[in-house]
Amino acid sequence: MTTYRKWYCTCSGKPVELDYETEVLTEDEVGEPICRRCGATNSSDPKKTVVYRDIEDWED
C-alpha cells in the first residue's frame, strides 16, 4: 500500500488541486505544489488556504 499526498488551495472558496512546479530539483524530487490563482504553496501559505488529503493506493 502506498500513500500519496494531494495538496489543495481553498482561496476560491472550493478546494482546487495544486499544480507542481515544472522545475526538477533532483531525480527523486520535483518542485513543491503551487496555486496558480494566488501563488500559495505548502511551505508559504500566509492566508492559510492550503490543505492536503492523503490518498491510499491499495493496488501495490
Residue pairs with C-beta under 8 A, 6 or more apart in sequence:
1 56
1 57
1 58
1 60
2 56
2 57
2 60
3 54
3 55
3 56
3 57
4 54
4 55
4 57
5 52
5 53
5 54
5 55
6 17
6 52
6 53
6 54
6 55
7 17
7 18
7 33
7 42
7 50
7 51
7 52
8 15
8 16
8 17
8 18
8 50
8 51
8 52
8 53
9 15
9 16
9 18
9 35
9 37
9 38
9 40
9 49
9 50
9 51
10 16
10 49
10 50
10 51
11 35
11 37
11 38
11 40
11 47
11 49
12 37
15 51
16 35
16 37
18 33
18 34
18 35
18 41
18 42
18 50
19 33
19 34
19 36
20 30
20 31
20 32
20 33
20 34
21 30
21 31
21 32
21 33
21 34
22 31
23 30
23 31
24 30
24 31
25 31
32 41
32 42
32 43
33 41
33 42
34 40
34 41
35 41
35 49
35 50
38 47
38 49
40 46
40 47
40 49
40 50
41 50
42 50
42 52
